[in-house]
Amino acid sequence: MFWTYAALLLLVFVAASFYGRHRAQQVAVKELVALHSRPGYHGGYLAILATLPAFVLLVAWAIVEPRLLDTMVISANAEVVEGLSKPELQAFLRDARAIAFGGIVAFADAGKEQAAVLFSSLAATSLYLKTALIVMLVAGGLRYGYRSIRPTMRARHFVERTVMGLLILCSAVAIFTTIGIVLSLLFESLMFFRKIPVLDFVFGLHWSPQSAFEGAGAELGETNTKIFGAIPLLVGTMLITTIAIIVAAPIGLLSAIYLSDYASGPVRAIVKPVLEILAGIPTVVYGFFAALTVAPFIRGWGESIGLSVSSESALAAGLVMGIMIIPFVSSLSDDVINAVPQSLRDGSAGLGATKSETIRHVVLPAALPGIVSALILAISRAIGETMIVVMAAGLAAKMTVNPLEAVTTVTVQIVTLLVGDQEFDSAKTLAAFALGLLLFCITLALNIFALRVVKKYREQYD
């Protein structure tokens, strides 16, 4: 229903903008005076008054309504839900809501049926009330805006300030989203570190969260703190990322140099889009390619020369991941190299340097900050990859730098820990948030390093 109302408000916005423009032109002709603002601004003024308050109400209603309905249903069924744990209460509300709106529930009882009837009644009342309020706001905005249109009205100021406020709001959403992500990771990680010492997690050499409650002390609910060591995961992550960058960095950078300085126009028009197609291939497809083609090839090649190669290896995952991130290095480096002023190339040629010498000694040093940024972006992309590692490198947390063995990464373990029904008060589940915080700190350090390089080697050109 939200998107239905949003689409209707969009139609009202378009209609009101045309009507406001027409109304402003009529007023100007009738009173034989010039408008302070152009007719288009008057149309925007009327459209904003007609739809913005209603849209704000619609968004607020979508956020508040589910919680309010849940609270009212819980209050009305206090005897039924009394004694239920939080997961059981959520399951009860989910089933009642599904019954109310025609869903299928595996286990239905009288309490859920009663709650479903109340859900249906409250939802219908909420729908009628929301519709009435939206219609009133739209009608009131149209009426007030229609009466306000006159030659002396400063419609341009109103529209520009509204758009400015919208831009500030969009920026604030991005900022608060980032803050929310960091705080959620931090709070859940602090709960984990209350159960597991920080040093045991950061410097531990053994990772086996599945056995968190096995062995001595399990009957008493004690947790083995020595099995949450993140070092094997970091080693596996760095190993696969290193292989990927060894593949992607030279191929991507050399491709960028060729496309920017050596390739003709027709060749560049064909090669660059084809190269960038790699970035649009789903990662699960890369995972299939790694598991079904690359990994068996590496295993067969290794056995032919007497090496012991695992059916799932870091080398297979790293090679395919390197192919995946080539477009990140190539495309960004190509844009950076093309941004180097032609005057630097001409000056180097005027001093007698060849094209290759110009590229090595002039173009690449000038483009170094951008190239470093491209490499850091590619590294971050490789660190955060999951599907390729799951399908080609396995789930084994090993302390090894042998690329022919199976390893795992931080992101894979995060997914593994959060799959299925989990209790969010156990160390096993909370470990996923600690790993997320650790991964966030690593990528943040990489970005800080990239910013320092860019700041140090940045050149200013006229």
Secondary structure as GFF3:
##gff-version 3
##sequence-region A 1 462
A	DSSP	alpha_helix	2	31	.	.	.	ID=ss1
A	DSSP	alpha_helix	39	76	.	.	.	ID=ss2
A	DSSP	alpha_helix	78	81	.	.	.	ID=ss3
A	DSSP	alpha_helix	86	100	.	.	.	ID=ss4
A	DSSP	alpha_helix	110	148	.	.	.	ID=ss5
A	DSSP	alpha_helix	155	195	.	.	.	ID=ss6
A	DSSP	alpha_helix	198	203	.	.	.	ID=ss7
A	DSSP	three_ten_helix	209	211	.	.	.	ID=ss8
A	DSSP	three_ten_helix	225	227	.	.	.	ID=ss9
A	DSSP	alpha_helix	231	257	.	.	.	ID=ss10
A	DSSP	pi_helix	258	262	.	.	.	ID=ss11
A	DSSP	alpha_helix	265	276	.	.	.	ID=ss12
A	DSSP	three_ten_helix	277	280	.	.	.	ID=ss13
A	DSSP	alpha_helix	283	289	.	.	.	ID=ss14
A	DSSP	pi_helix	290	294	.	.	.	ID=ss15
A	DSSP	alpha_helix	295	304	.	.	.	ID=ss16
A	DSSP	alpha_helix	314	339	.	.	.	ID=ss17
A	DSSP	alpha_helix	342	350	.	.	.	ID=ss18
A	DSSP	alpha_helix	355	358	.	.	.	ID=ss19
A	DSSP	pi_helix	359	363	.	.	.	ID=ss20
A	DSSP	alpha_helix	364	383	.	.	.	ID=ss21
A	DSSP	alpha_helix	387	392	.	.	.	ID=ss22
A	DSSP	alpha_helix	410	418	.	.	.	ID=ss23
A	DSSP	alpha_helix	427	457	.	.	.	ID=ss24
###
